[in-house]
Amino acid sequence: MSGILVIAEQRRGELRPVSLELLAAAQGLRRAGDEVAVAILAESPDIFVGSLRLAGADEIVTIKTGAREFDPDTFESAIGALIAQRSPDVVLVAHSVDSFGYAAALAARHGWGFATDVFIAQRIDGELVATRGGYGQKVSVEVDFPGRSTVVLAIRGNVFKPPEQPAEPRITVFDAPAVQSRAVGRNFIELSAGDDVDMTAAEFILTIGRGIGEEAKVPQFRELADAVGATLGCSRPIADAGWLPKSRQVGQSGKTASACKLYVAMGVSGAIQHLAGMKHVSTIVAVNTDAEASIFSVAKYGIVGDIFEIAEELRRLF
Ligand SMILES: Cc1cc2nc3c(=O)[nH]c(=O)nc-3n(C[C@H](O)[C@H](O)[C@H](O)COP(=O)(O)OP(=O)(O)OC[C@H]3O[C@@H](n4cnc5c(N)ncnc54)[C@H](O)[C@@H]3O)c2cc1C
C-alpha cells in the first residue's frame, strides 16, 4: 500500500482553491516512488482537468457522479470504492463542510487513521504525523497513526501554497458504483459575510499587536490603515481581548495572509504561531521597541522604535 490520493473539491462549477493546496500538502508527504493521484468528482468532471494539471500530480482521476453538487452518499460511496481499488497510504481531503459529510464515516467504517483541521502534515522518521489545534486552538496536537494502513487527513485551507508550475499528469476515468442517495439538494443560500474582511485575500496588511497597550489605541491604527490603503489585522491577544474581531487575527489559529505582498507588523513580537500566518510574505516591515524581537528575523525592513511615533509620522505623510 502506497501513494497519496488527493480529493479535489468543486462547488457550483468552480474548483475550490483548497484543491490545489492539497496538492502542495501531498508534496511534503511524498516518499521515493510514491505517486500522487488527484480525484475530481462531478457531474462533468472533465471541465476541471485543465485546472488540475499542475506540478505534483502524477494522475488525475475523473469520477462522473449523477449528482449535480456535493452529495454525501454519492461521494462516500465513490471515494470509498476508489480507495478500496488503490489502497493509498494517505488520503488528503479539504477540512470543509463537504468532507464532514463523508470522510469520518469512511475512516470509521474501514478502521483507517483520521485527523481533521490539519495544518502541518509531515513524516518524522518515516512515520506520518499530523498537527492540528486542540482546546479551541490553544494548543497544537501532534497525531500519529501506528498500524493504520490508510490515513485520511482533512487539511485546513489557506495553509499550503498551491503549486503554480504546469504539468502533464495522465488522465484516468474511474467508474463509481451506482448508489441510491438519501440526500436531496434544494438550493444554495448565500450567507452574508457581514461587514468584515477576508484577511486571506488582502494584499496589504497593517497588523497591530499587544504593543498598542490598550483598546483605546485601536482607532488610531484603524485610521492609519485606512489612510495608507491597508487592511487592519491583529495578533491573537488583540482578538482574544475582543479589541478586533477574530476574523482579523493572523496566525496559526487565525488567518493566513495568503495573498499579502506587504505586511507591516506594529508592536508584534513575532511568536512562532503568528509567523505561521505571515512569514511567507515577501515584504515584511516590523516596528518594535525591542531590537531582539523575533519579528525582525523575518522582516525585510525593521524599525527599532515606538509604534505611536512611527504611526504619527506616517499620518503626516498620508
Ligand atoms: C496553539 C496556539 C495558537 C496560537 N495562535 C496564534 C495566532 O494565530 N496568532 C497570533 O498572533 N498568536 C497566536 N498565538 C499566541 C502567540 O503565542 C503569542 O502569544 C502572540 O502572537 C503574541 O502576540 P503579540 O506579538 O501581539 O504580543 P507580545 O508577544 O506581548 O508582543 C508585543 C510586542 O510589542 C512590543 N512593544 C511594546 N510596546 C511597544 C511600542 N510602544 N512600540 C513598539 N513596540 C512595542 C514589545 O517589544 C513586544 O515585542 C497562539 C498560541 C498558541 C499556544
The ligand as a Tripos MOL2 file, in Angstrom:
@<TRIPOS>MOLECULE
LIG
   53    58     1     0     0
SMALL
NO_CHARGES

@<TRIPOS>ATOM
      1 C1         -1.8620   26.9480   19.9090 C.3       1 LIG1
      2 C2         -1.5900   28.4250   19.8320 C.ar      1 LIG1
      3 C3         -2.0560   29.1300   18.7330 C.ar      1 LIG1
      4 C4         -1.7730   30.4910   18.6040 C.ar      1 LIG1
      5 N1         -2.2260   31.1470   17.5110 N.ar      1 LIG1
      6 C5         -1.8790   32.4430   17.3250 C.ar      1 LIG1
      7 C6         -2.2650   33.1450   16.1530 C.ar      1 LIG1
      8 O1         -2.9700   32.6300   15.2850 O.2       1 LIG1
      9 N2         -1.8570   34.4380   16.0090 N.ar      1 LIG1
     10 C7         -1.1020   35.0860   16.9630 C.ar      1 LIG1
     11 O2         -0.7790   36.2710   16.7670 O.2       1 LIG1
     12 N3         -0.7530   34.4440   18.1010 N.ar      1 LIG1
     13 C8         -1.1280   33.1520   18.3060 C.ar      1 LIG1
     14 N4         -0.7930   32.5270   19.4640 N.ar      1 LIG1
     15 C9         -0.2210   33.3510   20.5420 C.3       1 LIG1
     16 C10         1.2700   33.5780   20.3760 C.3       1 LIG1
     17 O3          1.9700   32.5420   21.0010 O.3       1 LIG1
     18 C11         1.7060   34.9130   21.0290 C.3       1 LIG1
     19 O4          1.2980   34.9160   22.3760 O.3       1 LIG1
     20 C12         1.1180   36.1320   20.3380 C.3       1 LIG1
     21 O5          1.3510   36.0810   18.9540 O.3       1 LIG1
     22 C13         1.7900   37.3770   20.9030 C.3       1 LIG1
     23 O6          1.1380   38.4970   20.3680 O.3       1 LIG1
     24 P1          1.8840   39.8890   20.2980 P.3       1 LIG1
     25 O7          3.1070   39.7700   19.4600 O.co2     1 LIG1
     26 O8          0.8610   40.9070   19.9100 O.co2     1 LIG1
     27 O9          2.2300   40.1740   21.8330 O.3       1 LIG1
     28 P2          3.5960   40.1330   22.5950 P.3       1 LIG1
     29 O10         4.3020   38.8550   22.4000 O.co2     1 LIG1
     30 O11         3.2860   40.5570   24.0030 O.co2     1 LIG1
     31 O12         4.4780   41.2560   21.8760 O.3       1 LIG1
     32 C14         4.2310   42.6230   21.9800 C.3       1 LIG1
     33 C15         5.4040   43.3250   21.3100 C.3       1 LIG1
     34 O13         5.1920   44.7120   21.2820 O.3       1 LIG1
     35 C16         6.4150   45.3720   21.5150 C.3       1 LIG1
     36 N5          6.0730   46.7100   22.0020 N.ar      1 LIG1
     37 C17         5.5210   47.0600   23.1920 C.ar      1 LIG1
     38 N6          5.2930   48.3880   23.2050 N.ar      1 LIG1
     39 C18         5.7200   48.8940   22.0260 C.ar      1 LIG1
     40 C19         5.7670   50.1920   21.4620 C.ar      1 LIG1
     41 N7          5.2650   51.2550   22.1050 N.pl3     1 LIG1
     42 N8          6.2960   50.3440   20.2210 N.ar      1 LIG1
     43 C20         6.8030   49.2770   19.5430 C.ar      1 LIG1
     44 N9          6.7880   48.0110   20.0260 N.ar      1 LIG1
     45 C21         6.2320   47.8280   21.2580 C.ar      1 LIG1
     46 C22         7.1390   44.5070   22.5180 C.3       1 LIG1
     47 O14         8.5320   44.7160   22.4530 O.3       1 LIG1
     48 C23         6.7280   43.1140   22.0650 C.3       1 LIG1
     49 O15         7.6960   42.5740   21.1750 O.3       1 LIG1
     50 C24        -1.0500   31.1690   19.6160 C.ar      1 LIG1
     51 C25        -0.6000   30.4570   20.7250 C.ar      1 LIG1
     52 C26        -0.8670   29.1040   20.8230 C.ar      1 LIG1
     53 C27        -0.3590   28.3640   22.0160 C.3       1 LIG1
@<TRIPOS>BOND
     1     1     2 1
     2     2     3 ar
     3     2    52 ar
     4     3     4 ar
     5     4     5 ar
     6     4    50 ar
     7     5     6 ar
     8     6     7 ar
     9     6    13 1
    10     7     8 2
    11     7     9 ar
    12     9    10 ar
    13    10    11 2
    14    10    12 ar
    15    12    13 ar
    16    13    14 ar
    17    14    15 1
    18    14    50 ar
    19    15    16 1
    20    16    17 1
    21    16    18 1
    22    18    19 1
    23    18    20 1
    24    20    21 1
    25    20    22 1
    26    22    23 1
    27    23    24 1
    28    24    25 2
    29    24    26 1
    30    24    27 1
    31    27    28 1
    32    28    29 2
    33    28    30 1
    34    28    31 1
    35    31    32 1
    36    32    33 1
    37    33    34 1
    38    33    48 1
    39    34    35 1
    40    35    36 1
    41    35    46 1
    42    36    37 ar
    43    36    45 ar
    44    37    38 ar
    45    38    39 ar
    46    39    40 ar
    47    39    45 ar
    48    40    41 1
    49    40    42 ar
    50    42    43 ar
    51    43    44 ar
    52    44    45 ar
    53    46    47 1
    54    46    48 1
    55    48    49 1
    56    50    51 ar
    57    51    52 ar
    58    52    53 1
@<TRIPOS>SUBSTRUCTURE
     1 LIG1         1 GROUP 0 **** ****
